[in-house]
Amino acid sequence: MVLLDLVIGLLPGRVRAIHVQHGLSPNADAWADFCAAFCHAREIPFTLKKVKVPRDSKEGLEAAARQARYQAFAESGATILALAHHRRDQAETLLFNLCRGAGVAGASAMPEMRRMGRMTLLRPLLKSGAATLAAYAQARALSWIEDESNADERHTRNFLRQRILPELAARFPAIETTLARAAGHFADAQTLLRERATEDDLALAGHLFSLRSLSLPRQANWLRYRLRQQGWRVPEAAVLEEALRQLVRALGQADSRFEFRFAEGRLRLWQGHLYATPHPAPPETAERFWDTRTPCSWSGRRLRLEPCRGTGLDAALLAGKSLILRPRQGGETLQTHPRGPHRTLKNLLREAGIPPWERSRLPFIYHETSLIACPGVAIAADWQCPPEQPGWHICWEDEEGCN
């Protein structure tokens, strides 16, 4: 309520409010009504977002509620989101993360500003004490609601707030300020680690074998960076160390093969490059007809035709014809030049730089009994579009674009 009052005073007419209703409290509807009434009285556009929080989440109820809440924020369409975390919240977050064995990133607690997809997330009250905010609320005659679950010490954060922080404050009166300052020091250290990882990543591009010359902490710092860049969670230290051990060992072998499974996908090594790939849908095992007029699903991706000129499939030759999609069987050949020999798809796939784990997933496109194309690899010579003539580019794509 303090944050909202401050922001609408600074940016009148440019603020809207969102209230996420988790449905975990019998008073949830009353809280939503309270927020709606306040915003209506101040003429603030108001959005109520109801979410479902799984009570049996392996990560715990608090974490599940947070995930649902931030998902609602991400879907709100806002470009800037302000949250009201304050200094005590920062101190609690630092203690909470340390008790879970967090590294430097976790000990950094909450940043004042960070990017979350297309949204910028701000915490303008992070350096303010709870007493200061309460005094402001009273001076402005603001009403607020206390979540009754804040008193439930079964939740770890509440236990830290109700039991641990008061004990610490009795011995160290400025403990909240001290812990918040420590979080800032950890944040500075994390910035330096991220900058070093960025430098190492640039240096290792195309020269991954030199990873073996880095110290173990530096290797781990780089791998954490790569996983975060991929949007994956960083696993516990033992898992990360095992992944590094296997990767470094593979880099020391002539036939450097490496594959390691994480929760979100697999990390693979091929031709000196590291690939992070989500867990794929299973490859197709049976043929199917494709009329080419509508997109077709194949191995968890979308197959479609896109108009082009002077390249791709010959549009005139394709007109009115249906095609057949078949999975790779092995031994397929394709004549890619009119006067050239038939070449094996095995060699064409290798020359096209298709990683081995993708080759069994590719759609092989036939007309009747003749193989005419494999997307991203080759098109049969007698089906290639003549120069300057209308053609069809074969797209086998993820949701975000054509490959």
C-alpha positions as CSV (number, residue, x, y, z in Angstrom):
1,M,0.0,0.0,0.0
2,V,2.9,2.4,0.7
3,L,4.5,1.6,-2.6
4,L,1.3,2.1,-4.5
5,D,0.7,5.4,-2.7
6,L,4.2,6.6,-3.5
7,V,4.2,5.6,-7.2
8,I,0.8,7.1,-8.0
9,G,2.1,10.3,-6.5
10,L,5.2,10.3,-8.6
11,L,3.6,9.1,-11.8
12,P,-0.1,10.2,-11.8
13,G,-2.2,8.6,-14.5
14,R,0.6,6.2,-15.6
15,V,0.2,3.5,-13.0
16,R,-1.9,0.3,-12.9
17,A,-2.1,-2.3,-10.2
18,I,-2.2,-6.1,-10.3
19,H,-3.3,-8.3,-7.4
20,V,-2.5,-12.0,-7.6
21,Q,-4.9,-14.1,-5.7
22,H,-3.3,-17.4,-4.7
23,G,-6.5,-18.8,-3.1
24,L,-4.6,-20.2,-0.2
25,S,-6.4,-18.2,2.5
26,P,-10.1,-18.2,3.3
27,N,-9.8,-14.4,3.3
28,A,-8.5,-14.2,-0.3
29,D,-11.7,-12.8,-1.7
30,A,-11.8,-10.1,1.0
31,W,-8.2,-9.1,0.2
32,A,-9.0,-8.8,-3.5
33,D,-12.1,-6.7,-2.7
34,F,-10.0,-4.4,-0.5
35,C,-7.4,-3.9,-3.3
36,A,-10.1,-3.3,-5.9
37,A,-11.9,-0.7,-3.7
38,F,-8.7,1.2,-3.0
39,C,-7.8,1.4,-6.7
40,H,-11.4,2.4,-7.6
41,A,-11.3,5.2,-5.2
42,R,-8.0,6.5,-6.6
43,E,-9.0,5.8,-10.2
44,I,-6.1,3.3,-10.7
45,P,-6.6,0.6,-13.4
46,F,-6.8,-2.6,-11.5
47,T,-6.3,-6.2,-12.5
48,L,-7.2,-9.3,-10.4
49,K,-5.3,-12.4,-11.5
50,K,-6.4,-15.7,-9.9
51,V,-3.8,-18.5,-9.9
52,K,-3.8,-22.1,-8.8
53,V,-1.0,-23.1,-6.5
54,P,-0.2,-26.8,-6.2
55,R,-0.1,-27.7,-2.5
56,D,2.0,-30.8,-3.1
57,S,4.9,-29.1,-4.9
58,K,8.3,-30.7,-4.2
59,E,9.8,-27.3,-3.8
60,G,7.3,-26.3,-1.0
61,L,4.1,-24.2,-0.9
62,E,6.0,-20.9,-0.7
63,A,8.1,-21.6,-3.7
64,A,5.0,-22.8,-5.7
65,A,3.1,-19.6,-4.8
66,R,6.0,-17.5,-5.8
67,Q,6.3,-19.3,-9.2
68,A,2.6,-18.8,-9.9
69,R,2.8,-15.2,-8.8
70,Y,5.7,-14.3,-11.1
71,Q,4.1,-16.2,-14.0
72,A,1.1,-13.9,-13.6
73,F,3.4,-10.9,-13.5
74,A,5.1,-12.1,-16.7
75,E,1.7,-12.5,-18.5
76,S,0.5,-9.0,-17.4
77,G,2.0,-7.2,-20.4
78,A,3.7,-4.6,-18.1
79,T,7.1,-3.3,-19.1
80,I,8.0,-2.2,-15.6
81,L,6.9,-3.9,-12.4
82,A,7.5,-2.4,-9.0
83,L,7.5,-4.7,-5.9
84,A,7.4,-3.6,-2.3
85,H,10.2,-5.7,-0.7
86,H,12.0,-3.8,2.0
87,R,15.2,-4.2,4.1
88,R,13.8,-6.8,6.4
89,D,12.7,-8.9,3.4
90,Q,16.3,-8.6,2.1
91,A,17.7,-9.8,5.4
92,E,15.3,-12.7,5.5
93,T,16.1,-13.7,2.0
94,L,19.9,-13.7,2.7
95,L,19.4,-15.9,5.8
96,F,17.0,-18.2,4.0
97,N,19.4,-18.7,1.1
98,L,22.4,-19.2,3.3
99,C,20.6,-21.9,5.3
100,R,20.0,-23.7,2.0
101,G,23.7,-23.6,1.2
102,A,23.4,-21.0,-1.5
103,G,26.5,-19.7,-3.4
104,V,27.4,-16.1,-4.2
105,A,24.3,-15.6,-6.4
106,G,21.9,-16.8,-3.7
107,A,23.7,-14.7,-1.1
108,S,23.1,-11.6,-3.2
109,A,19.5,-12.0,-2.2
110,M,17.2,-9.6,-4.2
111,P,18.5,-7.0,-6.6
112,E,16.9,-3.6,-6.7
113,M,16.5,-3.9,-10.5
114,R,16.6,-6.9,-12.9
115,R,15.3,-8.0,-16.2
116,M,12.6,-10.6,-16.3
117,G,11.9,-11.5,-19.9
118,R,10.6,-8.3,-21.5
119,M,9.9,-6.7,-18.2
120,T,12.1,-4.6,-15.9
121,L,11.5,-5.5,-12.2
122,L,12.1,-2.8,-9.6
123,R,12.3,-2.9,-5.8
124,P,12.5,0.8,-4.9
125,L,11.9,0.2,-1.1
126,L,14.7,-2.4,-0.7
127,K,16.8,0.0,1.5
128,S,13.9,1.1,3.6
129,G,13.2,-0.3,7.1
130,A,9.8,-1.7,8.0
131,A,9.3,0.9,10.8
132,T,9.9,3.7,8.3
133,L,7.2,2.3,6.0
134,A,4.8,1.8,8.8
135,A,5.3,5.4,9.9
136,Y,4.7,6.6,6.4
137,A,1.5,4.6,6.2
138,Q,0.2,6.0,9.4
139,A,1.1,9.6,8.4
140,R,-0.8,9.1,5.1
141,A,-3.7,7.4,6.8
142,L,-3.3,4.3,4.7
143,S,-5.1,1.1,5.5
144,W,-3.5,-2.3,5.0
145,I,-4.1,-6.0,5.6
146,E,-1.9,-8.5,7.5
147,D,-1.7,-11.9,5.9
148,E,-2.5,-14.3,8.8
149,S,-0.1,-16.9,7.3
150,N,2.8,-14.5,8.3
151,A,2.4,-15.9,11.8
152,D,2.7,-19.5,10.7
153,E,6.2,-20.6,11.7
154,R,5.9,-23.8,9.7
155,H,7.0,-21.6,6.8
156,T,10.7,-21.0,6.9
157,R,10.7,-17.3,6.2
158,N,8.2,-16.8,9.0
159,F,10.4,-18.8,11.4
160,L,13.3,-16.6,10.5
161,R,11.2,-13.5,10.9
162,Q,9.6,-14.4,14.2
163,R,12.3,-16.4,15.9
164,I,15.8,-15.9,14.4
165,L,15.9,-12.2,13.5
166,P,14.6,-11.0,16.9
167,E,17.3,-13.1,18.6
168,L,20.0,-11.7,16.4
169,A,18.7,-8.1,16.8
170,A,19.0,-8.5,20.6
171,R,22.7,-9.1,20.2
172,F,23.2,-7.0,17.0
173,P,20.7,-4.1,17.0
174,A,21.5,-3.2,13.4
175,I,21.3,-6.7,12.1
176,E,18.8,-6.0,9.3
177,T,21.0,-3.2,7.9
178,T,24.1,-5.3,8.3
179,L,22.6,-8.3,6.5
180,A,21.3,-6.1,3.7
181,R,24.7,-4.6,3.3
182,A,26.3,-8.0,3.2
183,A,23.9,-9.0,0.4
184,G,25.1,-5.9,-1.5
185,H,28.7,-7.1,-1.1
186,F,27.7,-10.5,-2.4
187,A,25.9,-8.9,-5.3
188,D,29.1,-7.0,-6.2
189,A,31.0,-10.3,-6.1
190,Q,28.4,-11.9,-8.3
191,T,28.8,-9.1,-10.9
192,L,32.5,-9.7,-11.0
193,L,32.0,-13.5,-11.4
194,R,29.5,-12.9,-14.2
195,E,31.9,-10.5,-16.0
196,R,34.7,-13.1,-15.7
197,A,32.4,-15.8,-17.0
198,T,31.4,-13.6,-20.0
199,E,35.0,-13.1,-20.8
200,D,35.8,-16.8,-20.5
201,D,32.8,-17.7,-22.7
202,L,34.0,-15.4,-25.5
203,A,37.5,-16.8,-25.2
204,L,36.2,-20.4,-25.3
205,A,34.0,-19.9,-28.4
206,G,35.5,-22.2,-31.0
207,H,38.3,-23.1,-28.6
208,L,36.5,-25.1,-26.0
209,F,39.4,-27.5,-25.5
210,S,41.2,-24.7,-23.6
211,L,38.6,-25.1,-20.8
212,R,41.0,-27.7,-19.4
213,S,43.6,-25.0,-18.6
214,L,41.2,-23.1,-16.4
215,S,41.0,-23.6,-12.6
216,L,38.2,-25.7,-11.3
217,P,36.4,-22.7,-9.7
218,R,36.7,-20.8,-12.9
219,Q,35.4,-23.8,-14.9
220,A,32.4,-24.0,-12.6
221,N,31.7,-20.3,-12.8
222,W,31.7,-20.5,-16.6
223,L,29.3,-23.5,-16.6
224,R,26.9,-21.9,-14.2
225,Y,26.9,-18.9,-16.6
226,R,26.2,-21.0,-19.6
227,L,23.3,-22.7,-17.8
228,R,21.8,-19.4,-16.7
229,Q,22.1,-18.0,-20.2
230,Q,20.1,-21.0,-21.4
231,G,17.4,-20.2,-18.8
232,W,18.2,-23.4,-16.9
233,R,18.5,-23.7,-13.2
234,V,21.9,-24.3,-11.8
235,P,22.0,-27.7,-10.0
236,E,23.6,-28.4,-6.7
237,A,27.4,-28.4,-6.5
238,A,27.9,-32.1,-6.7
239,V,25.9,-32.4,-10.0
240,L,27.7,-29.4,-11.5
241,E,31.1,-30.9,-10.5
242,E,30.2,-34.2,-12.1
243,A,29.1,-32.5,-15.3
244,L,32.4,-30.6,-15.4
245,R,34.4,-33.7,-14.7
246,Q,32.8,-35.6,-17.6
247,L,33.1,-32.6,-19.9
248,V,36.8,-32.0,-19.2
249,R,37.5,-35.7,-19.6
250,A,35.7,-35.8,-23.0
251,L,37.7,-32.8,-24.1
252,G,40.9,-34.8,-23.5
253,Q,39.9,-37.6,-25.8
254,A,40.3,-37.9,-29.5
255,D,36.7,-38.7,-30.1
256,S,35.3,-36.1,-27.7
257,R,31.7,-37.3,-27.0
258,F,29.8,-35.9,-24.0
259,E,26.2,-35.9,-22.9
260,F,24.9,-34.8,-19.5
261,R,21.2,-34.6,-18.4
262,F,20.0,-31.7,-16.4
263,A,16.4,-31.1,-15.3
264,E,15.6,-28.9,-18.3
265,G,17.5,-30.7,-21.0
266,R,20.8,-32.1,-22.1
267,L,24.3,-30.6,-22.5
268,R,26.2,-32.2,-25.4
269,L,29.6,-31.9,-26.9
270,W,30.1,-32.2,-30.7
271,Q,33.0,-31.1,-32.9
272,G,34.4,-29.0,-30.1
273,H,31.1,-27.1,-29.5
274,L,28.8,-27.3,-26.5
275,Y,25.1,-27.6,-27.2
276,A,22.3,-27.1,-24.7
277,T,19.1,-28.7,-25.9
278,P,15.7,-29.1,-24.2
279,H,14.4,-32.7,-23.8
280,P,13.0,-33.5,-27.2
281,A,9.8,-35.1,-28.2
282,P,10.3,-38.7,-29.4
283,P,11.2,-39.1,-33.1
284,E,8.6,-40.2,-35.6
285,T,8.5,-43.9,-36.5
286,A,5.9,-44.1,-39.2
287,E,5.3,-42.3,-42.5
288,R,2.5,-39.9,-43.2
289,F,1.0,-38.0,-46.1
290,W,1.4,-34.2,-46.3
291,D,-0.7,-32.1,-48.6
292,T,1.8,-29.1,-48.1
293,R,-1.1,-26.6,-47.8
294,T,-1.1,-26.7,-44.1
295,P,1.7,-27.1,-41.5
296,C,2.4,-30.5,-40.2
297,S,3.8,-31.7,-36.9
298,W,6.9,-33.8,-37.0
299,S,9.1,-34.9,-34.0
300,G,7.7,-32.1,-31.9
301,R,8.4,-29.4,-34.4
302,R,6.4,-27.8,-37.1
303,L,6.9,-28.4,-40.8
304,R,5.6,-25.9,-43.3
305,L,6.4,-24.2,-46.7
306,E,7.2,-20.6,-47.0
307,P,7.1,-18.8,-50.4
308,C,10.4,-17.7,-51.8
309,R,12.0,-17.1,-55.3
310,G,14.9,-18.8,-57.0
311,T,15.5,-21.3,-54.2
312,G,13.8,-24.1,-52.4
313,L,11.4,-26.5,-54.0
314,D,10.1,-25.7,-57.5
315,A,6.6,-24.2,-56.9
316,A,5.4,-25.1,-60.4
317,L,6.5,-28.7,-60.1
318,L,5.0,-29.0,-56.6
319,A,1.6,-27.6,-57.6
320,G,-1.2,-30.0,-56.7
321,K,1.0,-32.7,-55.4
322,S,0.9,-34.4,-52.1
323,L,4.1,-35.5,-50.4
324,I,5.1,-38.3,-48.0
325,L,7.1,-37.8,-44.8
326,R,9.2,-40.7,-43.6
327,P,11.7,-41.1,-40.8
328,R,15.3,-41.8,-41.6
329,Q,15.9,-45.5,-42.3
330,G,19.6,-45.4,-43.3
331,G,21.2,-45.8,-46.7
332,E,19.2,-43.0,-48.4
333,T,20.8,-41.2,-51.3
334,L,20.1,-37.9,-53.1
335,Q,21.3,-36.4,-56.4
336,T,21.8,-32.7,-55.5
337,H,23.3,-31.7,-58.9
338,P,21.9,-32.5,-62.3
339,R,25.0,-34.2,-63.6
340,G,26.4,-35.3,-60.3
341,P,26.3,-38.6,-58.5
342,H,23.8,-39.7,-56.0
343,R,25.2,-38.9,-52.5
344,T,24.4,-40.6,-49.2
345,L,22.3,-38.7,-46.8
346,K,24.9,-39.7,-44.1
347,N,27.5,-37.5,-45.8
348,L,25.1,-34.7,-46.6
349,L,23.9,-34.6,-43.0
350,R,27.5,-34.4,-41.8
351,E,28.4,-31.6,-44.3
352,A,25.3,-29.7,-43.3
353,G,26.5,-29.7,-39.7
354,I,23.5,-31.5,-38.4
355,P,24.3,-32.9,-34.9
356,P,24.0,-36.7,-34.6
357,W,21.1,-36.5,-32.1
358,E,19.0,-34.5,-34.6
359,R,19.5,-36.8,-37.6
360,S,17.0,-39.4,-36.6
361,R,14.4,-36.7,-36.0
362,L,14.6,-35.0,-39.4
363,P,11.6,-35.5,-41.8
364,F,12.7,-37.1,-45.1
365,I,10.3,-35.8,-47.8
366,Y,9.2,-38.1,-50.7
367,H,7.1,-37.8,-53.8
368,E,5.7,-41.3,-54.4
369,T,8.9,-43.4,-54.0
370,S,11.5,-40.8,-54.7
371,L,13.3,-38.9,-51.9
372,I,13.1,-35.2,-52.9
373,A,14.3,-33.2,-49.9
374,C,15.5,-33.1,-46.3
375,P,15.0,-29.6,-44.7
376,G,18.1,-27.8,-43.9
377,V,20.2,-30.4,-45.7
378,A,19.5,-30.8,-49.5
379,I,16.9,-30.9,-52.3
380,A,17.0,-33.3,-55.2
381,A,18.3,-31.6,-58.4
382,D,15.2,-32.2,-60.4
383,W,13.0,-30.6,-57.7
384,Q,15.1,-27.5,-57.2
385,C,13.6,-24.1,-58.1
386,P,15.0,-22.5,-61.2
387,P,16.6,-19.0,-60.9
388,E,14.1,-16.1,-60.4
389,Q,11.2,-18.5,-60.4
390,P,8.6,-19.0,-57.5
391,G,9.7,-21.6,-55.0
392,W,8.9,-23.0,-51.6
393,H,11.4,-22.9,-48.7
394,I,11.0,-25.9,-46.4
395,C,10.7,-24.8,-42.7
396,W,11.1,-27.3,-39.9
397,E,10.8,-25.0,-37.0
398,D,10.3,-24.4,-33.3
399,E,7.6,-21.9,-32.3
400,E,9.8,-18.9,-32.6
401,G,10.9,-19.2,-36.2
402,C,12.0,-21.1,-39.3
403,N,15.1,-23.3,-39.3
